[in-house]
Amino acid sequence: MYIHWETDEGFRHQCLTNRANRTLARSSKYTDGSATIMKTKARLSKSLDHNATLAETFKYTHTLKESKERFANQRSVDHYESYT
C-alpha cells in the first residue's frame, strides 16, 4: 500500500479528502454499516411487524447501538426533528 500511496496521486488525494471529510462537523454519522437504506428499512419493517417509515429508518440508522434513543451527533438530531 505504501508504494501505491507514493506513486498514485489520485489515490493520495482521495485519502486526504476522505480524512478531511471525516473530521468535518457537518459529517453524517450513519451507524448501520454497509447495508443500503432500503435493505435496512426492509429488515426494520420485519422486526416492527409494520412498514417502517423513513423517519423510523433514519432514527434506527443514526442512533447509537448501546442506546437506540441517543443520536450519534447533533446534526442527526436536527435532521430527525425536521422530518417529524
N, CA, C and O atoms as a Maestro MAE file, in Angstrom:
{
 s_m_m2io_version
 :::
 2.0.0
}

f_m_ct {
 s_m_title
 :::
 protein
 m_atom[336] {
  # First column is atom index #
  i_m_mmod_type
  r_m_x_coord
  r_m_y_coord
  r_m_z_coord
  i_m_residue_number
  s_m_chain_name
  s_m_pdb_residue_name
  s_m_pdb_atom_name
  i_m_atomic_number
  :::
  1 25 0.828 -1.189 0.000 1 A "MET " " N  " 7
  2 3 0.000 0.000 0.000 1 A "MET " " CA " 6
  3 2 0.874 1.255 0.000 1 A "MET " " C  " 6
  4 15 0.524 2.256 -0.624 1 A "MET " " O  " 8
  5 25 1.999 1.201 0.693 2 A "TYR " " N  " 7
  6 3 2.882 2.357 0.747 2 A "TYR " " CA " 6
  7 2 3.350 2.746 -0.649 2 A "TYR " " C  " 6
  8 15 3.399 3.931 -0.981 2 A "TYR " " O  " 8
  9 25 3.696 1.746 -1.476 3 A "ILE " " N  " 7
  10 3 4.145 2.027 -2.839 3 A "ILE " " CA " 6
  11 2 3.011 2.681 -3.615 3 A "ILE " " C  " 6
  12 15 3.236 3.654 -4.336 3 A "ILE " " O  " 8
  13 25 1.806 2.163 -3.478 4 A "HIS " " N  " 7
  14 3 0.651 2.738 -4.163 4 A "HIS " " CA " 6
  15 2 0.408 4.169 -3.692 4 A "HIS " " C  " 6
  16 15 0.101 5.049 -4.497 4 A "HIS " " O  " 8
  17 25 0.543 4.396 -2.399 5 A "TRP " " N  " 7
  18 3 0.347 5.732 -1.828 5 A "TRP " " CA " 6
  19 2 1.344 6.724 -2.424 5 A "TRP " " C  " 6
  20 15 0.983 7.857 -2.740 5 A "TRP " " O  " 8
  21 25 2.571 6.306 -2.573 6 A "GLU " " N  " 7
  22 3 3.622 7.196 -3.059 6 A "GLU " " CA " 6
  23 2 3.552 7.432 -4.564 6 A "GLU " " C  " 6
  24 15 4.028 8.464 -5.039 6 A "GLU " " O  " 8
  25 25 2.975 6.510 -5.324 7 A "THR " " N  " 7
  26 3 3.012 6.626 -6.778 7 A "THR " " CA " 6
  27 2 1.711 7.090 -7.400 7 A "THR " " C  " 6
  28 15 1.738 7.629 -8.506 7 A "THR " " O  " 8
  29 25 0.595 6.913 -6.757 8 A "ASP " " N  " 7
  30 3 -0.684 7.264 -7.359 8 A "ASP " " CA " 6
  31 2 -1.236 8.531 -6.703 8 A "ASP " " C  " 6
  32 15 -1.775 8.488 -5.598 8 A "ASP " " O  " 8
  33 25 -1.094 9.637 -7.391 9 A "GLU " " N  " 7
  34 3 -1.527 10.928 -6.838 9 A "GLU " " CA " 6
  35 2 -3.043 10.965 -6.613 9 A "GLU " " C  " 6
  36 15 -3.507 11.589 -5.659 9 A "GLU " " O  " 8
  37 25 -3.816 10.308 -7.479 10 A "GLY " " N  " 7
  38 3 -5.266 10.271 -7.308 10 A "GLY " " CA " 6
  39 2 -5.670 9.566 -6.026 10 A "GLY " " C  " 6
  40 15 -6.560 10.027 -5.312 10 A "GLY " " O  " 8
  41 25 -5.020 8.455 -5.735 11 A "PHE " " N  " 7
  42 3 -5.291 7.706 -4.508 11 A "PHE " " CA " 6
  43 2 -4.942 8.551 -3.294 11 A "PHE " " C  " 6
  44 15 -5.707 8.608 -2.331 11 A "PHE " " O  " 8
  45 25 -3.797 9.201 -3.338 12 A "ARG " " N  " 7
  46 3 -3.351 10.047 -2.222 12 A "ARG " " CA " 6
  47 2 -4.341 11.193 -2.001 12 A "ARG " " C  " 6
  48 15 -4.717 11.496 -0.869 12 A "ARG " " O  " 8
  49 25 -4.752 11.819 -3.094 13 A "HIS " " N  " 7
  50 3 -5.712 12.923 -2.998 13 A "HIS " " CA " 6
  51 2 -7.033 12.440 -2.390 13 A "HIS " " C  " 6
  52 15 -7.603 13.113 -1.531 13 A "HIS " " O  " 8
  53 25 -7.516 11.278 -2.833 14 A "GLN " " N  " 7
  54 3 -8.778 10.739 -2.319 14 A "GLN " " CA " 6
  55 2 -8.680 10.431 -0.831 14 A "GLN " " C  " 6
  56 15 -9.610 10.722 -0.079 14 A "GLN " " O  " 8
  57 25 -7.584 9.856 -0.400 15 A "CYS " " N  " 7
  58 3 -7.397 9.549 1.026 15 A "CYS " " CA " 6
  59 2 -7.381 10.815 1.866 15 A "CYS " " C  " 6
  60 15 -7.985 10.862 2.937 15 A "CYS " " O  " 8
  61 25 -6.692 11.839 1.384 16 A "LEU " " N  " 7
  62 3 -6.639 13.100 2.123 16 A "LEU " " CA " 6
  63 2 -8.010 13.775 2.164 16 A "LEU " " C  " 6
  64 15 -8.397 14.351 3.182 16 A "LEU " " O  " 8
  65 25 -8.739 13.699 1.051 17 A "THR " " N  " 7
  66 3 -10.091 14.261 1.010 17 A "THR " " CA " 6
  67 2 -11.003 13.533 1.985 17 A "THR " " C  " 6
  68 15 -11.755 14.169 2.723 17 A "THR " " O  " 8
  69 25 -10.943 12.200 1.996 18 A "ASN " " N  " 7
  70 3 -11.771 11.413 2.913 18 A "ASN " " CA " 6
  71 2 -11.438 11.725 4.362 18 A "ASN " " C  " 6
  72 15 -12.338 11.842 5.193 18 A "ASN " " O  " 8
  73 25 -10.160 11.859 4.673 19 A "ARG " " N  " 7
  74 3 -9.747 12.177 6.038 19 A "ARG " " CA " 6
  75 2 -10.313 13.536 6.454 19 A "ARG " " C  " 6
  76 15 -10.819 13.685 7.567 19 A "ARG " " O  " 8
  77 25 -10.229 14.515 5.571 20 A "ALA " " N  " 7
  78 3 -10.757 15.847 5.876 20 A "ALA " " CA " 6
  79 2 -12.271 15.804 6.063 20 A "ALA " " C  " 6
  80 15 -12.798 16.453 6.966 20 A "ALA " " O  " 8
  81 25 -12.976 15.047 5.222 21 A "ASN " " N  " 7
  82 3 -14.434 14.951 5.326 21 A "ASN " " CA " 6
  83 2 -14.876 14.300 6.630 21 A "ASN " " C  " 6
  84 15 -15.893 14.696 7.199 21 A "ASN " " O  " 8
  85 25 -14.129 13.308 7.112 22 A "ARG " " N  " 7
  86 3 -14.491 12.643 8.361 22 A "ARG " " CA " 6
  87 2 -14.385 13.570 9.564 22 A "ARG " " C  " 6
  88 15 -15.077 13.367 10.562 22 A "ARG " " O  " 8
  89 25 -13.533 14.576 9.485 23 A "THR " " N  " 7
  90 3 -13.347 15.479 10.618 23 A "THR " " CA " 6
  91 2 -14.293 16.671 10.593 23 A "THR " " C  " 6
  92 15 -14.351 17.426 11.563 23 A "THR " " O  " 8
  93 25 -15.032 16.857 9.512 24 A "LEU " " N  " 7
  94 3 -15.960 17.984 9.423 24 A "LEU " " CA " 6
  95 2 -17.095 17.845 10.427 24 A "LEU " " C  " 6
  96 15 -17.581 16.744 10.687 24 A "LEU " " O  " 8
  97 25 -17.507 18.965 10.982 25 A "ALA " " N  " 7
  98 3 -18.628 18.955 11.926 25 A "ALA " " CA " 6
  99 2 -19.917 18.540 11.235 25 A "ALA " " C  " 6
  100 15 -20.798 17.959 11.867 25 A "ALA " " O  " 8
  101 25 -20.036 18.830 9.952 26 A "ARG " " N  " 7
  102 3 -21.257 18.505 9.217 26 A "ARG " " CA " 6
  103 2 -21.266 17.074 8.693 26 A "ARG " " C  " 6
  104 15 -22.205 16.674 8.004 26 A "ARG " " O  " 8
  105 25 -20.244 16.310 9.006 27 A "SER " " N  " 7
  106 3 -20.155 14.933 8.559 27 A "SER " " CA " 6
  107 2 -21.288 14.101 9.158 27 A "SER " " C  " 6
  108 15 -21.593 14.224 10.345 27 A "SER " " O  " 8
  109 25 -21.908 13.258 8.336 28 A "SER " " N  " 7
  110 3 -23.007 12.416 8.788 28 A "SER " " CA " 6
  111 2 -22.477 11.217 9.561 28 A "SER " " C  " 6
  112 15 -21.356 10.768 9.324 28 A "SER " " O  " 8
  113 25 -23.270 10.706 10.472 29 A "LYS " " N  " 7
  114 3 -22.869 9.550 11.267 29 A "LYS " " CA " 6
  115 2 -23.853 8.408 11.057 29 A "LYS " " C  " 6
  116 15 -24.662 8.109 11.937 29 A "LYS " " O  " 8
  117 25 -23.786 7.774 9.903 30 A "TYR " " N  " 7
  118 3 -24.606 6.612 9.585 30 A "TYR " " CA " 6
  119 2 -24.028 5.424 10.336 30 A "TYR " " C  " 6
  120 15 -22.846 5.114 10.183 30 A "TYR " " O  " 8
  121 25 -24.840 4.754 11.143 31 A "THR " " N  " 7
  122 3 -24.310 3.715 12.032 31 A "THR " " CA " 6
  123 2 -24.744 2.301 11.663 31 A "THR " " C  " 6
  124 15 -24.675 1.404 12.504 31 A "THR " " O  " 8
  125 25 -25.187 2.081 10.431 32 A "ASP " " N  " 7
  126 3 -25.676 0.747 10.086 32 A "ASP " " CA " 6
  127 2 -24.767 0.004 9.116 32 A "ASP " " C  " 6
  128 15 -25.228 -0.910 8.432 32 A "ASP " " O  " 8
  129 25 -23.515 0.361 9.040 33 A "GLY " " N  " 7
  130 3 -22.562 -0.389 8.234 33 A "GLY " " CA " 6
  131 2 -22.795 -0.278 6.744 33 A "GLY " " C  " 6
  132 15 -23.184 0.779 6.247 33 A "GLY " " O  " 8
  133 25 -22.556 -1.374 6.023 34 A "SER " " N  " 7
  134 3 -22.594 -1.334 4.566 34 A "SER " " CA " 6
  135 2 -23.968 -1.642 3.973 34 A "SER " " C  " 6
  136 15 -24.125 -1.598 2.753 34 A "SER " " O  " 8
  137 25 -24.948 -1.947 4.788 35 A "ALA " " N  " 7
  138 3 -26.291 -2.239 4.275 35 A "ALA " " CA " 6
  139 2 -26.917 -0.978 3.686 35 A "ALA " " C  " 6
  140 15 -26.761 0.113 4.233 35 A "ALA " " O  " 8
  141 25 -27.626 -1.133 2.567 36 A "THR " " N  " 7
  142 3 -28.298 0.018 1.972 36 A "THR " " CA " 6
  143 2 -29.471 0.436 2.849 36 A "THR " " C  " 6
  144 15 -29.948 -0.339 3.677 36 A "THR " " O  " 8
  145 25 -29.926 1.659 2.659 37 A "ILE " " N  " 7
  146 3 -31.035 2.170 3.466 37 A "ILE " " CA " 6
  147 2 -32.305 1.355 3.199 37 A "ILE " " C  " 6
  148 15 -33.096 1.138 4.117 37 A "ILE " " O  " 8
  149 25 -32.513 0.905 1.965 38 A "MET " " N  " 7
  150 3 -33.710 0.128 1.643 38 A "MET " " CA " 6
  151 2 -33.646 -1.277 2.261 38 A "MET " " C  " 6
  152 15 -34.667 -1.807 2.700 38 A "MET " " O  " 8
  153 25 -32.464 -1.870 2.293 39 A "LYS " " N  " 7
  154 3 -32.301 -3.177 2.927 39 A "LYS " " CA " 6
  155 2 -32.543 -3.052 4.432 39 A "LYS " " C  " 6
  156 15 -33.175 -3.913 5.044 39 A "LYS " " O  " 8
  157 25 -32.034 -1.977 5.014 40 A "THR " " N  " 7
  158 3 -32.235 -1.724 6.439 40 A "THR " " CA " 6
  159 2 -33.705 -1.475 6.731 40 A "THR " " C  " 6
  160 15 -34.227 -1.956 7.737 40 A "THR " " O  " 8
  161 25 -34.384 -0.722 5.855 41 A "LYS " " N  " 7
  162 3 -35.813 -0.437 6.031 41 A "LYS " " CA " 6
  163 2 -36.619 -1.737 5.995 41 A "LYS " " C  " 6
  164 15 -37.541 -1.914 6.791 41 A "LYS " " O  " 8
  165 25 -36.281 -2.635 5.087 42 A "ALA " " N  " 7
  166 3 -36.981 -3.925 4.994 42 A "ALA " " CA " 6
  167 2 -36.753 -4.757 6.254 42 A "ALA " " C  " 6
  168 15 -37.690 -5.355 6.781 42 A "ALA " " O  " 8
  169 25 -35.513 -4.796 6.737 43 A "ARG " " N  " 7
  170 3 -35.191 -5.544 7.956 43 A "ARG " " CA " 6
  171 2 -35.920 -4.953 9.156 43 A "ARG " " C  " 6
  172 15 -36.449 -5.689 9.988 43 A "ARG " " O  " 8
  173 25 -35.947 -3.623 9.246 44 A "LEU " " N  " 7
  174 3 -36.627 -2.947 10.349 44 A "LEU " " CA " 6
  175 2 -38.133 -3.188 10.281 44 A "LEU " " C  " 6
  176 15 -38.766 -3.422 11.310 44 A "LEU " " O  " 8
  177 25 -38.709 -3.134 9.087 45 A "SER " " N  " 7
  178 3 -40.145 -3.387 8.913 45 A "SER " " CA " 6
  179 2 -40.515 -4.781 9.401 45 A "SER " " C  " 6
  180 15 -41.555 -4.974 10.031 45 A "SER " " O  " 8
  181 25 -39.663 -5.740 9.109 46 A "LYS " " N  " 7
  182 3 -39.909 -7.118 9.538 46 A "LYS " " CA " 6
  183 2 -39.892 -7.225 11.066 46 A "LYS " " C  " 6
  184 15 -40.721 -7.924 11.648 46 A "LYS " " O  " 8
  185 25 -38.955 -6.537 11.710 47 A "SER " " N  " 7
  186 3 -38.868 -6.625 13.174 47 A "SER " " CA " 6
  187 2 -39.967 -5.826 13.869 47 A "SER " " C  " 6
  188 15 -40.339 -6.146 14.998 47 A "SER " " O  " 8
  189 25 -40.494 -4.783 13.208 48 A "LEU " " N  " 7
  190 3 -41.559 -3.967 13.804 48 A "LEU " " CA " 6
  191 2 -42.957 -4.497 13.488 48 A "LEU " " C  " 6
  192 15 -43.940 -4.041 14.073 48 A "LEU " " O  " 8
  193 25 -43.051 -5.451 12.571 49 A "ASP " " N  " 7
  194 3 -44.336 -6.000 12.113 49 A "ASP " " CA " 6
  195 2 -45.227 -4.955 11.456 49 A "ASP " " C  " 6
  196 15 -46.449 -5.107 11.441 49 A "ASP " " O  " 8
  197 25 -44.638 -3.907 10.918 50 A "HIS " " N  " 7
  198 3 -45.340 -2.949 10.062 50 A "HIS " " CA " 6
  199 2 -44.312 -2.283 9.162 50 A "HIS " " C  " 6
  200 15 -43.111 -2.349 9.422 50 A "HIS " " O  " 8
  201 25 -44.788 -1.644 8.106 51 A "ASN " " N  " 7
  202 3 -43.891 -0.994 7.164 51 A "ASN " " CA " 6
  203 2 -43.233 0.212 7.835 51 A "ASN " " C  " 6
  204 15 -43.915 1.182 8.166 51 A "ASN " " O  " 8
  205 25 -41.931 0.162 8.035 52 A "ALA " " N  " 7
  206 3 -41.210 1.247 8.714 52 A "ALA " " CA " 6
  207 2 -41.235 2.513 7.863 52 A "ALA " " C  " 6
  208 15 -41.063 2.467 6.645 52 A "ALA " " O  " 8
  209 25 -41.450 3.632 8.524 53 A "THR " " N  " 7
  210 3 -41.413 4.915 7.820 53 A "THR " " CA " 6
  211 2 -39.961 5.319 7.604 53 A "THR " " C  " 6
  212 15 -39.050 4.756 8.211 53 A "THR " " O  " 8
  213 25 -39.757 6.304 6.731 54 A "LEU " " N  " 7
  214 3 -38.398 6.790 6.522 54 A "LEU " " CA " 6
  215 2 -37.848 7.437 7.786 54 A "LEU " " C  " 6
  216 15 -36.651 7.338 8.060 54 A "LEU " " O  " 8
  217 25 -38.704 8.097 8.560 55 A "ALA " " N  " 7
  218 3 -38.258 8.706 9.819 55 A "ALA " " CA " 6
  219 2 -37.801 7.628 10.803 55 A "ALA " " C  " 6
  220 15 -36.785 7.797 11.477 55 A "ALA " " O  " 8
  221 25 -38.547 6.517 10.889 56 A "GLU " " N  " 7
  222 3 -38.146 5.411 11.769 56 A "GLU " " CA " 6
  223 2 -36.823 4.802 11.309 56 A "GLU " " C  " 6
  224 15 -35.961 4.473 12.123 56 A "GLU " " O  " 8
  225 25 -36.679 4.659 9.998 57 A "THR " " N  " 7
  226 3 -35.450 4.100 9.449 57 A "THR " " CA " 6
  227 2 -34.273 5.033 9.699 57 A "THR " " C  " 6
  228 15 -33.184 4.582 10.054 57 A "THR " " O  " 8
  229 25 -34.490 6.334 9.514 58 A "PHE " " N  " 7
  230 3 -33.432 7.309 9.780 58 A "PHE " " CA " 6
  231 2 -32.998 7.238 11.237 58 A "PHE " " C  " 6
  232 15 -31.804 7.223 11.537 58 A "PHE " " O  " 8
  233 25 -33.969 7.193 12.140 59 A "LYS " " N  " 7
  234 3 -33.640 7.122 13.567 59 A "LYS " " CA " 6
  235 2 -32.864 5.846 13.871 59 A "LYS " " C  " 6
  236 15 -31.891 5.874 14.625 59 A "LYS " " O  " 8
  237 25 -33.288 4.735 13.292 60 A "TYR " " N  " 7
  238 3 -32.615 3.452 13.524 60 A "TYR " " CA " 6
  239 2 -31.164 3.489 13.044 60 A "TYR " " C  " 6
  240 15 -30.279 2.932 13.694 60 A "TYR " " O  " 8
  241 25 -30.922 4.141 11.915 61 A "THR " " N  " 7
  242 3 -29.579 4.140 11.332 61 A "THR " " CA " 6
  243 2 -28.676 5.257 11.845 61 A "THR " " C  " 6
  244 15 -27.485 5.266 11.534 61 A "THR " " O  " 8
  245 25 -29.206 6.191 12.616 62 A "HIS " " N  " 7
  246 3 -28.392 7.307 13.102 62 A "HIS " " CA " 6
  247 2 -28.337 7.394 14.622 62 A "HIS " " C  " 6
  248 15 -27.918 8.411 15.175 62 A "HIS " " O  " 8
  249 25 -28.760 6.327 15.296 63 A "THR " " N  " 7
  250 3 -28.645 6.285 16.753 63 A "THR " " CA " 6
  251 2 -27.582 5.266 17.141 63 A "THR " " C  " 6
  252 15 -27.214 4.397 16.349 63 A "THR " " O  " 8
  253 25 -27.101 5.386 18.360 64 A "LEU " " N  " 7
  254 3 -26.038 4.510 18.842 64 A "LEU " " CA " 6
  255 2 -26.579 3.128 19.178 64 A "LEU " " C  " 6
  256 15 -27.720 2.995 19.623 64 A "LEU " " O  " 8
  257 25 -25.787 2.125 18.972 65 A "LYS " " N  " 7
  258 3 -26.213 0.750 19.234 65 A "LYS " " CA " 6
  259 2 -26.497 0.504 20.708 65 A "LYS " " C  " 6
  260 15 -27.413 -0.244 21.046 65 A "LYS " " O  " 8
  261 25 -25.708 1.135 21.599 66 A "GLU " " N  " 7
  262 3 -25.911 0.939 23.041 66 A "GLU " " CA " 6
  263 2 -27.250 1.501 23.497 66 A "GLU " " C  " 6
  264 15 -27.916 0.932 24.362 66 A "GLU " " O  " 8
  265 25 -27.633 2.625 22.904 67 A "SER " " N  " 7
  266 3 -28.859 3.306 23.297 67 A "SER " " CA " 6
  267 2 -29.552 3.801 22.044 67 A "SER " " C  " 6
  268 15 -29.175 4.839 21.500 67 A "SER " " O  " 8
  269 25 -30.541 3.091 21.584 68 A "LYS " " N  " 7
  270 3 -31.236 3.470 20.359 68 A "LYS " " CA " 6
  271 2 -32.038 4.761 20.510 68 A "LYS " " C  " 6
  272 15 -32.695 5.188 19.561 68 A "LYS " " O  " 8
  273 25 -31.997 5.382 21.674 69 A "GLU " " N  " 7
  274 3 -32.662 6.670 21.886 69 A "GLU " " CA " 6
  275 2 -31.688 7.834 21.724 69 A "GLU " " C  " 6
  276 15 -32.115 8.982 21.599 69 A "GLU " " O  " 8
  277 25 -30.393 7.553 21.724 70 A "ARG " " N  " 7
  278 3 -29.383 8.614 21.654 70 A "ARG " " CA " 6
  279 2 -28.785 8.677 20.249 70 A "ARG " " C  " 6
  280 15 -28.223 7.696 19.761 70 A "ARG " " O  " 8
  281 25 -28.909 9.831 19.609 71 A "PHE " " N  " 7
  282 3 -28.376 10.009 18.262 71 A "PHE " " CA " 6
  283 2 -26.853 10.097 18.288 71 A "PHE " " C  " 6
  284 15 -26.254 10.437 19.308 71 A "PHE " " O  " 8
  285 25 -26.244 9.785 17.155 72 A "ALA " " N  " 7
  286 3 -24.786 9.788 17.051 72 A "ALA " " CA " 6
  287 2 -24.208 11.196 17.134 72 A "ALA " " C  " 6
  288 15 -23.089 11.375 17.615 72 A "ALA " " O  " 8
  289 25 -24.957 12.201 16.672 73 A "ASN " " N  " 7
  290 3 -24.475 13.581 16.746 73 A "ASN " " CA " 6
  291 2 -25.641 14.564 16.646 73 A "ASN " " C  " 6
  292 15 -26.774 14.169 16.372 73 A "ASN " " O  " 8
  293 25 -25.357 15.823 16.867 74 A "GLN " " N  " 7
  294 3 -26.397 16.851 16.858 74 A "GLN " " CA " 6
  295 2 -27.002 17.036 15.467 74 A "GLN " " C  " 6
  296 15 -28.194 17.320 15.345 74 A "GLN " " O  " 8
  297 25 -26.205 16.882 14.438 75 A "ARG " " N  " 7
  298 3 -26.722 17.030 13.079 75 A "ARG " " CA " 6
  299 2 -27.822 16.002 12.804 75 A "ARG " " C  " 6
  300 15 -28.827 16.320 12.167 75 A "ARG " " O  " 8
  301 25 -27.633 14.783 13.279 76 A "SER " " N  " 7
  302 3 -28.650 13.743 13.107 76 A "SER " " CA " 6
  303 2 -29.930 14.107 13.848 76 A "SER " " C  " 6
  304 15 -31.028 13.878 13.342 76 A "SER " " O  " 8
  305 25 -29.794 14.673 15.043 77 A "VAL " " N  " 7
  306 3 -30.963 15.123 15.818 77 A "VAL " " CA " 6
  307 2 -31.718 16.186 15.035 77 A "VAL " " C  " 6
  308 15 -32.942 16.124 14.920 77 A "VAL " " O  " 8
  309 25 -30.996 17.157 14.499 78 A "ASP " " N  " 7
  310 3 -31.624 18.243 13.744 78 A "ASP " " CA " 6
  311 2 -32.374 17.722 12.523 78 A "ASP " " C  " 6
  312 15 -33.494 18.155 12.250 78 A "ASP " " O  " 8
  313 25 -31.758 16.789 11.785 79 A "HIS " " N  " 7
  314 3 -32.422 16.211 10.616 79 A "HIS " " CA " 6
  315 2 -33.673 15.437 11.029 79 A "HIS " " C  " 6
  316 15 -34.719 15.561 10.392 79 A "HIS " " O  " 8
  317 25 -33.568 14.646 12.084 80 A "TYR " " N  " 7
  318 3 -34.709 13.848 12.536 80 A "TYR " " CA " 6
  319 2 -35.866 14.750 12.953 80 A "TYR " " C  " 6
  320 15 -37.017 14.486 12.608 80 A "TYR " " O  " 8
  321 25 -35.565 15.805 13.687 81 A "GLU " " N  " 7
  322 3 -36.616 16.729 14.125 81 A "GLU " " CA " 6
  323 2 -37.258 17.444 12.946 81 A "GLU " " C  " 6
  324 15 -38.443 17.772 13.005 81 A "GLU " " O  " 8
  325 25 -36.514 17.691 11.887 82 A "SER " " N  " 7
  326 3 -37.106 18.335 10.714 82 A "SER " " CA " 6
  327 2 -38.003 17.364 9.941 82 A "SER " " C  " 6
  328 15 -38.913 17.801 9.238 82 A "SER " " O  " 8
  329 25 -37.758 16.036 10.060 83 A "TYR " " N  " 7
  330 3 -38.595 15.028 9.408 83 A "TYR " " CA " 6
  331 2 -39.921 14.850 10.135 83 A "TYR " " C  " 6
  332 15 -40.955 14.634 9.504 83 A "TYR " " O  " 8
  333 25 -39.891 14.941 11.464 84 A "THR " " N  " 7
  334 3 -41.093 14.641 12.245 84 A "THR " " CA " 6
  335 2 -41.821 15.879 12.681 84 A "THR " " C  " 6
  336 15 -42.852 15.788 13.346 84 A "THR " " O  " 8
  :::
 }
 m_bond[335] {
  # First column is bond index #
  i_m_from
  i_m_to
  i_m_order
  :::
  1 1 2 1
  2 2 3 1
  3 3 4 2
  4 3 5 1
  5 5 6 1
  6 6 7 1
  7 7 8 2
  8 7 9 1
  9 9 10 1
  10 10 11 1
  11 11 12 2
  12 11 13 1
  13 13 14 1
  14 14 15 1
  15 15 16 2
  16 15 17 1
  17 17 18 1
  18 18 19 1
  19 19 20 2
  20 19 21 1
  21 21 22 1
  22 22 23 1
  23 23 24 2
  24 23 25 1
  25 25 26 1
  26 26 27 1
  27 27 28 2
  28 27 29 1
  29 29 30 1
  30 30 31 1
  31 31 32 2
  32 31 33 1
  33 33 34 1
  34 34 35 1
  35 35 36 2
  36 35 37 1
  37 37 38 1
  38 38 39 1
  39 39 40 2
  40 39 41 1
  41 41 42 1
  42 42 43 1
  43 43 44 2
  44 43 45 1
  45 45 46 1
  46 46 47 1
  47 47 48 2
  48 47 49 1
  49 49 50 1
  50 50 51 1
  51 51 52 2
  52 51 53 1
  53 53 54 1
  54 54 55 1
  55 55 56 2
  56 55 57 1
  57 57 58 1
  58 58 59 1
  59 59 60 2
  60 59 61 1
  61 61 62 1
  62 62 63 1
  63 63 64 2
  64 63 65 1
  65 65 66 1
  66 66 67 1
  67 67 68 2
  68 67 69 1
  69 69 70 1
  70 70 71 1
  71 71 72 2
  72 71 73 1
  73 73 74 1
  74 74 75 1
  75 75 76 2
  76 75 77 1
  77 77 78 1
  78 78 79 1
  79 79 80 2
  80 79 81 1
  81 81 82 1
  82 82 83 1
  83 83 84 2
  84 83 85 1
  85 85 86 1
  86 86 87 1
  87 87 88 2
  88 87 89 1
  89 89 90 1
  90 90 91 1
  91 91 92 2
  92 91 93 1
  93 93 94 1
  94 94 95 1
  95 95 96 2
  96 95 97 1
  97 97 98 1
  98 98 99 1
  99 99 100 2
  100 99 101 1
  101 101 102 1
  102 102 103 1
  103 103 104 2
  104 103 105 1
  105 105 106 1
  106 106 107 1
  107 107 108 2
  108 107 109 1
  109 109 110 1
  110 110 111 1
  111 111 112 2
  112 111 113 1
  113 113 114 1
  114 114 115 1
  115 115 116 2
  116 115 117 1
  117 117 118 1
  118 118 119 1
  119 119 120 2
  120 119 121 1
  121 121 122 1
  122 122 123 1
  123 123 124 2
  124 123 125 1
  125 125 126 1
  126 126 127 1
  127 127 128 2
  128 127 129 1
  129 129 130 1
  130 130 131 1
  131 131 132 2
  132 131 133 1
  133 133 134 1
  134 134 135 1
  135 135 136 2
  136 135 137 1
  137 137 138 1
  138 138 139 1
  139 139 140 2
  140 139 141 1
  141 141 142 1
  142 142 143 1
  143 143 144 2
  144 143 145 1
  145 145 146 1
  146 146 147 1
  147 147 148 2
  148 147 149 1
  149 149 150 1
  150 150 151 1
  151 151 152 2
  152 151 153 1
  153 153 154 1
  154 154 155 1
  155 155 156 2
  156 155 157 1
  157 157 158 1
  158 158 159 1
  159 159 160 2
  160 159 161 1
  161 161 162 1
  162 162 163 1
  163 163 164 2
  164 163 165 1
  165 165 166 1
  166 166 167 1
  167 167 168 2
  168 167 169 1
  169 169 170 1
  170 170 171 1
  171 171 172 2
  172 171 173 1
  173 173 174 1
  174 174 175 1
  175 175 176 2
  176 175 177 1
  177 177 178 1
  178 178 179 1
  179 179 180 2
  180 179 181 1
  181 181 182 1
  182 182 183 1
  183 183 184 2
  184 183 185 1
  185 185 186 1
  186 186 187 1
  187 187 188 2
  188 187 189 1
  189 189 190 1
  190 190 191 1
  191 191 192 2
  192 191 193 1
  193 193 194 1
  194 194 195 1
  195 195 196 2
  196 195 197 1
  197 197 198 1
  198 198 199 1
  199 199 200 2
  200 199 201 1
  201 201 202 1
  202 202 203 1
  203 203 204 2
  204 203 205 1
  205 205 206 1
  206 206 207 1
  207 207 208 2
  208 207 209 1
  209 209 210 1
  210 210 211 1
  211 211 212 2
  212 211 213 1
  213 213 214 1
  214 214 215 1
  215 215 216 2
  216 215 217 1
  217 217 218 1
  218 218 219 1
  219 219 220 2
  220 219 221 1
  221 221 222 1
  222 222 223 1
  223 223 224 2
  224 223 225 1
  225 225 226 1
  226 226 227 1
  227 227 228 2
  228 227 229 1
  229 229 230 1
  230 230 231 1
  231 231 232 2
  232 231 233 1
  233 233 234 1
  234 234 235 1
  235 235 236 2
  236 235 237 1
  237 237 238 1
  238 238 239 1
  239 239 240 2
  240 239 241 1
  241 241 242 1
  242 242 243 1
  243 243 244 2
  244 243 245 1
  245 245 246 1
  246 246 247 1
  247 247 248 2
  248 247 249 1
  249 249 250 1
  250 250 251 1
  251 251 252 2
  252 251 253 1
  253 253 254 1
  254 254 255 1
  255 255 256 2
  256 255 257 1
  257 257 258 1
  258 258 259 1
  259 259 260 2
  260 259 261 1
  261 261 262 1
  262 262 263 1
  263 263 264 2
  264 263 265 1
  265 265 266 1
  266 266 267 1
  267 267 268 2
  268 267 269 1
  269 269 270 1
  270 270 271 1
  271 271 272 2
  272 271 273 1
  273 273 274 1
  274 274 275 1
  275 275 276 2
  276 275 277 1
  277 277 278 1
  278 278 279 1
  279 279 280 2
  280 279 281 1
  281 281 282 1
  282 282 283 1
  283 283 284 2
  284 283 285 1
  285 285 286 1
  286 286 287 1
  287 287 288 2
  288 287 289 1
  289 289 290 1
  290 290 291 1
  291 291 292 2
  292 291 293 1
  293 293 294 1
  294 294 295 1
  295 295 296 2
  296 295 297 1
  297 297 298 1
  298 298 299 1
  299 299 300 2
  300 299 301 1
  301 301 302 1
  302 302 303 1
  303 303 304 2
  304 303 305 1
  305 305 306 1
  306 306 307 1
  307 307 308 2
  308 307 309 1
  309 309 310 1
  310 310 311 1
  311 311 312 2
  312 311 313 1
  313 313 314 1
  314 314 315 1
  315 315 316 2
  316 315 317 1
  317 317 318 1
  318 318 319 1
  319 319 320 2
  320 319 321 1
  321 321 322 1
  322 322 323 1
  323 323 324 2
  324 323 325 1
  325 325 326 1
  326 326 327 1
  327 327 328 2
  328 327 329 1
  329 329 330 1
  330 330 331 1
  331 331 332 2
  332 331 333 1
  333 333 334 1
  334 334 335 1
  335 335 336 2
  :::
 }
}
